[in-house]
Amino acid sequence: MTNTSFLYVTYIATTPEKLWEALTSSDFTEKYFFGSKIQSDWHEGSIITYSRDGEVSDHGIILKCEPYRLLSFTWNYVHDKANRNKPSRVTFELKAMDSTVKLTLNHENLVASDLVDKDDTFEGLNNGWPAIISNLKSLLETGTTLPAIFL
C-alpha cells in the first residue's frame, strides 16, 4: 500500500516566526523532538538532517522552504527496512490566524509499515508525530514540554 499519507492539524498560540524557529532550530527541536537536533542551510535542494547523540537518524532534501509559511522535504529514516519506490515527504504548513497559528503536518508517500495500529506506543508515524507536535505546542505555549512518557 503506497501513496498513503498522515495528516495532523493543530492550533498553537504563537506567531509564525516563533513556530518557524521552533521547526528549524536545534535549540528547540532537542526539547520537543525526542532529543533530535535539526540541521540544514534552509535552501531548496539542500540536505536536512535530524540527529540524536551525534548520529543521523533521519535525512532528506528540502523541496520547498518559504520561511514562516511552508517547509517541505523528503524523509528517509536511516534504519528503514521498508521497500519503498521513493522517499516519503514531510510538509509543514503554517497559517497565521490572529494570535494563533494553524500548523498542518502532512507526511506523504507512506507504506503500510509506517503506520502502527496500537495506541500505547510512539512507534509508527501516526503515533510519533502527534507526540512530537503536542510537545512542540506545549513548549511554545507554556515554555515547558510534556512529561516524559516511557511506553
N, C-alpha and C positions, 0 to 999 in steps of 0.2 A: 504494500500500500504506500505509494508515493504521492507527492503533492498534497499531503496533509499539512495543516497549519494549526498553530496555537495562538489564540488572540486573548490578550488580557488588557483591560482598561481600568484605570483608577484616576482619582482626582486628588491632587496634592495642594495644600495651602502653601504655596511658594511662588516664585517668579520663574519664567522660562530661563533666565540667566543662571539662577541658583540651581535649578534642576539640570541644566546643561553641564554645569560644573560638576555636579554630583555624578553624572553619567560618564564624564570624560577625565576625571581626576582621581589618581590613585589615593590621594588623601581621603576621598570619600569612599571609593569602591572597596578599599580594605575593610571599612567599617560595616558595610551592609551586604557585600557580595562574598560571603564565606571566606574573608581574608584575601581576596583576589586583588592584585594590582593590575591596572589597565595601562597600556602604553600604545601610543601612536603619535604621528605628527598631524593627524586630523585632516588629511588631504585625500580626495578621491583617488583611488588606486594604491594608496599606502597600506602597509601592514598594520593590523591591530592585534594585540596580544593581551591575554589575561594570564597572570602567573601567580602561583602560590608557593611560598617557601623557595623562591628563586627558580622554580621550574615552570615553563609554559604549560598551561593546562588546556587552553583554547586559543585559536588564532583565526585570522581571516583577512580579507581585503575590504577596504572601505569602498562602498559603491556610491553612496551619497552622503554628503556632510554639509548641512545647512545649519550653522550654529543657531541655537535657541529654537529650532523648528523640527529638524529631521536628521536622523543618523541611521544609516543602513549599511550592513556589512555581511559578508559571508561568515559562516560559523563552522569551525572544524574543531571537534573535541579530540585531543591528542590520542586518547586511548579508545576511540570509537572502533567498534568491531562490526558495525552495521555495513551492509552492502548498499552503497549509495551511487547514484548516477552523477550527482553533483552535490556540492556542499549545501547545507541549509543556509537560510538567510534570516538575519535579525533586523527588525526595523523598529526604532523608537520614534514616535511622532509626538510632538509637544504642541499643545494648543492653549494659548492664554485665554482665560475666562475670568475677567475681573481680577480678584486676588487669589485665584486658583488656576492651576494648570492641569489640563486633561492630558494624561500620559497614556498613549496607546502603544502596546508592545505587540508586534506580530512576528512570530517565528515560523517561517515557511519552509517548504521543501523537506518535510519531515518524513521519516519512515515509521512503521508501526512500533518498532522498539524504542523510539524516542519518547513515547507516552507510556506511563506506568499506571495501571488501574488499581492503585492502592491509596488509601487516604492517610496512612500512618508513616509516610516516608517523604523525603525530598528527592528521591530518585525520579527520573523522568522529567522532561521539560515542563510538563503540565503541573508538576508538584514543586519543582525547583524555582521556576520563575515567580509564582505567586509569593513564595517565601522571600525571595530577593527583593521584589518590588514592594512588598509590605514593609520590609526592613528599611528600604530607601525612603518610603513615605514617613515612617516613624522618625527616622533620623532628621529629615528636613523639617518636620512639623514640631518635634519635641527636643531635638538635639541629642537624642539617645536612640540606640537601636533596640529591637525587641530582645527579651532574654534568650539566651542560647537554649535551644531545644535539641536534645540528642535522641534520635529515634533508633 
